[in-house]
């Protein structure tokens, strides 16, 4: 009951923000569906983390319309994951800073967009780890998605040497990872 009230409060607050930010409304709707299906795990956690990240952005930072349509498409079952994918693959073209008269505000917006990209790689790692925790066998996910081995290997070395920025720029087959991780029969034959 306590979780239901928390979810209801979140959705209600997101509905009030929706006129200002359709993307938050869209992710709030995904949260509602996740709750109705009584799902927990990786997708639920990712959705909550993406909402949290977006709530930290100022109103002057806007999602480009062409990406908003794809992420919030009613047939898209993985809205939060699509958003994460666009942030990682499209970089600075994904978000824009609305023209303001203040150079300082624009600089802050651009810094926040850059930080969102850095946070997105962390969210991808957390998401992949959560999916791995749901798999029937310990090595199942890496067998199904061999690109993960390279991603983890490069990630470990790049993080030790240069940090998250270079890991983001080194895309490591993100497209393939996203495609395979959303496959309906991901854990089949594990």
Rosetta silent file (secondary structure, phi, psi, omega in degrees, C-alpha in Angstrom):
SEQUENCE: XXXXXXXXXXXXXXXXXXXXXXXXXXXXXXXXXXXXXXXXXXXXXXXXXXXXXXXXXXXXXXXXXXXXXXXXXXXXXXXXXXXXXXXXXXXXXXXXXXXXXXXXXXXXXXXXXXXXXXXXXXXXXXXXXXXXXXXXXXXXXXXXXXXXXXXXXXXXXXXXXXXXXXXXXXXXXXXXXXXXXXXXXXXXXX
SCORE:     score description
SCORE:     0.000 S_00000001
   1 L     0.000  -40.646 -178.853    0.000    0.000    0.000 S_00000001
   2 H   -62.509  -38.695  179.584    2.840    2.357    0.876 S_00000001
   3 H   -68.622  -38.364  178.939    4.425    1.814   -2.572 S_00000001
   4 H   -61.007  -43.865  179.140    1.125    2.425   -4.297 S_00000001
   5 H   -64.858  -38.937  178.058    0.741    5.774   -2.536 S_00000001
   6 H   -63.495  -45.383  179.117    4.316    6.709   -3.426 S_00000001
   7 H   -63.320  -44.646 -179.603    3.728    5.830   -7.095 S_00000001
   8 H   -61.509  -41.716  178.009    0.415    7.673   -7.120 S_00000001
   9 H   -63.568  -43.370  179.243    2.058   10.751   -5.612 S_00000001
  10 H   -62.167  -46.342 -178.696    4.849   10.598   -8.182 S_00000001
  11 H   -65.183  -41.148  178.713    2.426   10.270  -11.098 S_00000001
  12 H   -62.083  -44.472  179.433    0.249   13.070   -9.770 S_00000001
  13 H   -67.571  -35.208  178.002    3.228   15.372   -9.386 S_00000001
  14 H   -68.384  -35.390  177.724    4.471   14.419  -12.848 S_00000001
  15 H   -62.830  -35.283  178.916    1.043   15.187  -14.325 S_00000001
  16 H   -71.267  -28.577  179.011    1.254   18.709  -12.923 S_00000001
  17 H   -84.514  -16.819 -170.620    4.691   19.163  -14.498 S_00000001
  18 L   -55.495  -35.835 -179.742    3.553   17.577  -17.770 S_00000001
  19 L   -63.436  -31.044  178.460    2.494   20.824  -19.372 S_00000001
  20 L   -84.731  -31.251 -173.771    6.075   22.053  -18.956 S_00000001
  21 L  -144.114   96.191 -177.852    7.806   18.783  -19.753 S_00000001
  22 H   -63.711  -30.462 -179.862    6.059   16.153  -21.838 S_00000001
  23 H   -63.179  -41.765  177.082    9.001   13.773  -21.440 S_00000001
  24 H   -63.373  -40.464  177.124    8.508   13.590  -17.673 S_00000001
  25 H   -60.856  -44.134  179.934    4.831   12.908  -18.244 S_00000001
  26 H   -59.748  -46.931  179.038    5.747   10.171  -20.715 S_00000001
  27 H   -68.819  -30.494  174.538    8.118    8.483  -18.236 S_00000001
  28 H   -65.125  -37.969  176.211    5.477    8.878  -15.527 S_00000001
  29 H   -65.479  -39.171  175.904    3.057    6.950  -17.734 S_00000001
  30 H   -62.269  -41.345  177.542    5.680    4.221  -18.152 S_00000001
  31 H   -59.764  -40.455  179.191    6.016    4.126  -14.355 S_00000001
  32 H   -62.435  -43.482  179.521    2.250    3.702  -14.095 S_00000001
  33 H   -65.674  -42.694  177.968    2.324    0.732  -16.504 S_00000001
  34 H   -59.366  -42.562  179.918    5.243   -0.851  -14.646 S_00000001
  35 H   -67.245  -42.247  179.968    3.287   -0.507  -11.397 S_00000001
  36 H   -62.458  -35.574  178.618    0.083   -1.918  -12.909 S_00000001
  37 L   -82.971   -2.135 -179.597    1.993   -4.964  -14.155 S_00000001
  38 L    56.802   39.947  178.448    3.606   -5.259  -10.705 S_00000001
  39 L   -87.496  146.856  170.663    7.037   -5.329  -12.301 S_00000001
  40 L  -135.450 -176.836  176.593   10.165   -4.672  -10.380 S_00000001
  41 L   101.291 -149.203 -168.578   13.773   -5.017  -11.289 S_00000001
  42 H   -61.440  -47.637 -176.516   15.891   -3.426  -13.970 S_00000001
  43 H   -68.788  -38.676  177.348   13.250   -1.556  -15.979 S_00000001
  44 H   -62.847  -46.512 -179.363   11.521   -0.184  -12.902 S_00000001
  45 H   -64.374  -42.544  179.524   14.813    1.030  -11.446 S_00000001
  46 H   -62.194  -43.797  179.010   15.900    2.572  -14.761 S_00000001
  47 H   -58.671  -45.900  179.667   12.584    4.401  -15.095 S_00000001
  48 H   -63.788  -40.521  179.862   12.914    5.853  -11.600 S_00000001
  49 H   -67.225  -39.224  179.702   16.528    6.882  -12.224 S_00000001
  50 H   -66.764  -41.294  176.248   15.674    8.557  -15.543 S_00000001
  51 H   -60.211  -44.542  179.430   12.845   10.522  -13.917 S_00000001
  52 H   -60.167  -43.402  178.959   15.227   11.590  -11.176 S_00000001
  53 H   -62.640  -43.575 -177.198   17.815   12.744  -13.731 S_00000001
  54 H   -69.161  -32.744  179.091   15.244   14.729  -15.713 S_00000001
  55 H   -65.336  -20.806 -179.362   13.846   16.431  -12.630 S_00000001
  56 L   -84.016  -13.061 -179.336   17.287   17.927  -12.047 S_00000001
  57 L   -82.241  141.847  177.448   17.383   19.666  -15.427 S_00000001
  58 L   -72.838  165.563 -178.596   16.176   23.273  -15.618 S_00000001
  59 L   -65.398  -18.909 -178.936   13.218   24.257  -17.805 S_00000001
  60 L   -77.528  -10.621  177.118   15.602   25.853  -20.299 S_00000001
  61 E   -97.123  119.566 -175.354   16.954   22.416  -21.295 S_00000001
  62 E  -122.390  145.823  174.144   14.611   20.803  -23.814 S_00000001
  63 E   -78.349  133.541  177.413   14.531   17.462  -25.581 S_00000001
  64 L   -62.137  138.410 -172.224   14.620   17.826  -29.354 S_00000001
  65 H   -57.075  -39.346 -176.838   11.172   17.112  -30.799 S_00000001
  66 H   -64.248  -32.604  177.841   12.230   14.345  -33.200 S_00000001
  67 H   -79.947  -33.824  178.476   13.618   12.277  -30.306 S_00000001
  68 H   -59.882  -41.605  178.788   10.663   13.071  -28.056 S_00000001
  69 H   -61.278  -42.453 -178.384    8.313   11.507  -30.603 S_00000001
  70 H   -69.577  -46.815 -178.008   10.333    8.279  -30.725 S_00000001
  71 H   -63.350  -43.704 -173.532   10.809    7.962  -26.951 S_00000001
  72 L   -93.857    9.813  176.860    7.185    8.729  -26.109 S_00000001
  73 L   -56.470  135.234 -176.189    5.624    6.730  -28.928 S_00000001
  74 L   -63.107  -23.269  179.396    2.691    4.759  -27.520 S_00000001
  75 L   -87.132   -4.917  179.746    4.043    1.551  -29.082 S_00000001
  76 L   -82.326  112.169 -178.626    7.430    1.965  -27.392 S_00000001
  77 L   -82.355  -15.250 -174.900    7.485   -0.432  -24.440 S_00000001
  78 L  -122.744   63.105 -175.313   10.898    0.715  -23.228 S_00000001
  79 H   -60.929  -46.674 -179.101   10.639    4.501  -22.994 S_00000001
  80 H   -64.689  -39.708  179.137   13.318    4.936  -20.320 S_00000001
  81 H   -68.488  -38.050  176.078   15.688    2.626  -22.133 S_00000001
  82 H   -62.694  -41.833  178.125   15.057    4.481  -25.417 S_00000001
  83 H   -62.147  -45.754  178.506   15.829    7.751  -23.682 S_00000001
  84 H   -59.817  -43.238  179.826   19.044    6.319  -22.252 S_00000001
  85 H   -60.864  -46.640  179.654   20.010    5.019  -25.679 S_00000001
  86 H   -63.504  -39.797  179.608   19.466    8.396  -27.338 S_00000001
  87 H   -61.994  -43.437 -178.791   21.461   10.201  -24.680 S_00000001
  88 H   -71.314  -40.875 -173.965   24.402    7.828  -25.155 S_00000001
  89 H   -88.276  -29.317 -175.188   24.294    7.626  -28.944 S_00000001
  90 H  -101.729  -14.402  175.201   23.183   11.119  -29.929 S_00000001
  91 H    56.477 -130.477 -173.403   25.051   13.134  -27.330 S_00000001
  92 H   -71.519  -14.143  178.068   24.611   16.873  -27.477 S_00000001
  93 H   -77.910  -12.336 -176.686   22.178   16.755  -30.411 S_00000001
  94 L   -76.120  -44.615  177.980   19.637   15.072  -28.166 S_00000001
  95 E  -112.336  155.986  175.274   19.074   17.982  -25.807 S_00000001
  96 E  -138.804  156.973  177.133   19.279   21.678  -26.471 S_00000001
  97 E   -98.360  123.354  178.937   19.425   24.788  -24.386 S_00000001
  98 L   -64.463  138.754 -179.530   16.627   27.215  -25.151 S_00000001
  99 L   -57.282  125.920  173.936   18.001   30.584  -26.172 S_00000001
 100 L  -124.705  164.860  178.194   18.246   32.833  -23.200 S_00000001
 101 L   -80.063   -7.365 -175.413   19.676   36.292  -22.885 S_00000001
 102 L  -102.791  118.506  176.300   22.084   35.020  -20.281 S_00000001
 103 H   -65.261  -35.178  179.749   25.371   33.519  -21.393 S_00000001
 104 H   -63.289  -44.927  178.396   25.785   32.197  -17.861 S_00000001
 105 H   -61.909  -42.874  179.866   22.456   30.299  -17.999 S_00000001
 106 H   -62.830  -42.161  178.899   23.364   28.790  -21.364 S_00000001
 107 H   -63.116  -40.287  177.747   26.763   27.673  -20.041 S_00000001
 108 H   -64.166  -43.970  178.367   25.099   26.060  -17.019 S_00000001
 109 H   -58.158  -45.977 -178.544   22.610   24.287  -19.297 S_00000001
 110 H   -64.766  -36.263  177.390   25.399   22.902  -21.475 S_00000001
 111 H   -66.595  -39.311  178.463   27.283   21.702  -18.403 S_00000001
 112 H   -66.938  -37.452  176.512   24.137   19.930  -17.137 S_00000001
 113 H   -64.109  -42.728  177.775   23.630   18.249  -20.526 S_00000001
 114 H   -62.429  -41.583  178.799   27.244   17.051  -20.415 S_00000001
 115 H   -65.722  -35.921  177.102   26.728   15.737  -16.872 S_00000001
 116 H   -60.885  -39.889  176.994   23.584   13.915  -18.014 S_00000001
 117 H   -62.288  -43.123  179.328   25.702   12.091  -20.602 S_00000001
 118 H   -64.283  -43.724  178.662   28.191   11.080  -17.914 S_00000001
 119 H   -64.951  -29.824 -177.351   25.391    9.922  -15.616 S_00000001
 120 H   -66.001  -34.733  178.005   23.845    7.967  -18.488 S_00000001
 121 H   -67.719  -36.522  175.862   26.834    5.625  -18.754 S_00000001
 122 H   -63.738  -42.171  179.259   26.512    4.938  -15.028 S_00000001
 123 H   -64.601  -37.823  177.228   22.811    4.213  -15.511 S_00000001
 124 H   -62.979  -43.390  179.034   23.588    1.813  -18.361 S_00000001
 125 H   -62.360  -44.433  178.601   26.038   -0.084  -16.158 S_00000001
 126 H   -62.790  -42.690  179.924   23.484   -0.261  -13.324 S_00000001
 127 H   -62.889  -46.671  179.944   20.782   -1.387  -15.767 S_00000001
 128 H   -62.463  -41.301  178.115   22.956   -4.123  -17.277 S_00000001
 129 H   -63.559  -38.089  178.279   23.910   -5.335  -13.799 S_00000001
 130 H   -67.679  -39.320  175.881   20.231   -5.453  -12.793 S_00000001
 131 H   -63.759  -43.047  178.300   19.364   -7.460  -15.932 S_00000001
 132 H   -58.924  -39.898  179.721   22.263   -9.802  -15.146 S_00000001
 133 H   -64.206  -25.527  179.513   20.878  -10.305  -11.634 S_00000001
 134 H   -86.062  -10.656 -175.883   17.575  -11.429  -13.184 S_00000001
 135 L   -74.388  151.404 -177.919   19.214  -13.992  -15.489 S_00000001
 136 L   -69.066  -26.572  179.768   18.916  -17.700  -14.694 S_00000001
 137 L  -131.676  152.823 -174.716   22.689  -18.286  -14.882 S_00000001
 138 L   -60.630  -36.833 -175.676   25.652  -16.100  -13.999 S_00000001
 139 L  -101.300    7.253 -175.129   27.188  -16.041  -17.493 S_00000001
 140 H   -58.997  -49.269 -175.120   23.936  -16.036  -19.459 S_00000001
 141 H   -63.709  -40.389  179.327   23.847  -12.354  -20.330 S_00000001
 142 H   -71.324  -27.486  174.398   27.435  -12.259  -21.591 S_00000001
 143 H   -70.404  -39.695 -179.005   26.797  -15.351  -23.723 S_00000001
 144 H   -75.119  -31.681 -178.467   23.730  -13.729  -25.259 S_00000001
 145 L  -127.130   82.159 -177.281   25.394  -10.332  -25.679 S_00000001
 146 L   -60.029  -23.944  178.706   29.100  -10.902  -26.404 S_00000001
 147 H   -62.108  -22.477  179.291   29.569   -7.138  -26.848 S_00000001
 148 H   -64.335  -34.060  179.710   29.198   -6.810  -23.076 S_00000001
 149 H   -60.914  -46.137  178.225   32.546   -8.485  -22.525 S_00000001
 150 H   -66.666  -41.429  179.162   34.290   -5.787  -24.580 S_00000001
 151 H   -58.921  -48.136  179.633   32.157   -3.094  -22.948 S_00000001
 152 H   -65.580  -42.317 -179.052   33.134   -4.232  -19.444 S_00000001
 153 H   -62.699  -52.159  179.051   36.785   -4.706  -20.395 S_00000001
 154 H   -64.400  -39.179  178.580   37.146   -1.311  -22.027 S_00000001
 155 H   -59.124  -44.801 -179.329   35.064    0.280  -19.314 S_00000001
 156 H   -61.666  -46.955 -177.096   37.315   -1.020  -16.577 S_00000001
 157 H   -72.422  -41.728  179.742   40.496    0.211  -18.254 S_00000001
 158 H   -66.375  -39.921 -179.809   39.087    3.514  -19.467 S_00000001
 159 H   -64.171  -37.894  179.274   37.541    4.307  -16.092 S_00000001
 160 H   -68.143  -37.065 -173.400   40.838    3.640  -14.357 S_00000001
 161 H   -91.399  -46.605 -170.951   42.813    5.747  -16.819 S_00000001
 162 L  -128.137  -12.345  176.392   40.622    8.549  -18.114 S_00000001
 163 L    95.646 -173.298 -173.493   37.162    8.407  -16.540 S_00000001
 164 H   -66.907  -32.294 -175.193   33.587    8.388  -17.780 S_00000001
 165 H   -57.184  -48.689 -178.883   34.001   11.020  -20.501 S_00000001
 166 H   -71.923  -28.170  176.233   36.154    8.822  -22.738 S_00000001
 167 H   -65.835  -36.538  178.016   34.012    5.781  -22.035 S_00000001
 168 H   -68.109  -44.151 -178.651   31.036    7.691  -23.416 S_00000001
 169 H   -67.116  -29.056  176.115   32.936    8.794  -26.512 S_00000001
 170 L   -88.386   90.577 -165.370   34.069    5.176  -27.067 S_00000001
 171 L   -66.289  -19.802  172.654   30.601    3.840  -27.935 S_00000001
 172 L    48.846   50.140  175.513   31.452    0.107  -27.585 S_00000001
 173 L    56.981   36.906  179.552   28.680   -1.283  -29.721 S_00000001
 174 H   -54.229  -42.152 -178.110   25.956    0.444  -27.687 S_00000001
 175 H   -56.305  -46.916  178.900   23.522   -0.003  -30.556 S_00000001
 176 H   -66.309  -40.316  179.214   23.955   -3.791  -30.507 S_00000001
 177 H   -61.094  -47.258  179.668   23.797   -3.952  -26.723 S_00000001
 178 H   -63.335  -40.626 -179.274   20.513   -2.007  -26.669 S_00000001
 179 H   -64.094  -46.340 -176.316   19.042   -4.115  -29.474 S_00000001
 180 H   -73.275  -33.583 -175.480   19.939   -7.438  -27.847 S_00000001
 181 H   -72.653  -19.373  178.552   19.040   -6.502  -24.277 S_00000001
 182 L   -97.892    5.500  179.289   15.456   -5.723  -25.296 S_00000001
 183 L   -61.838  137.793 -177.479   14.987   -9.008  -27.176 S_00000001
 184 L   -61.908  -32.268 -177.693   11.846  -10.802  -25.977 S_00000001
 185 L  -108.772   44.718 -174.467   13.645  -14.138  -25.516 S_00000001
 186 L   -56.589  -41.820 -174.857   16.809  -12.754  -23.968 S_00000001
 187 L   -99.016   11.524  178.385   17.228  -15.583  -21.462 S_00000001
 188 L   -65.982  140.003  179.415   16.018  -18.407  -23.715 S_00000001
 189 L    66.329   28.964  176.672   18.443  -21.378  -23.799 S_00000001
 190 L   -92.668    0.000    0.000   20.399  -20.228  -20.770 S_00000001
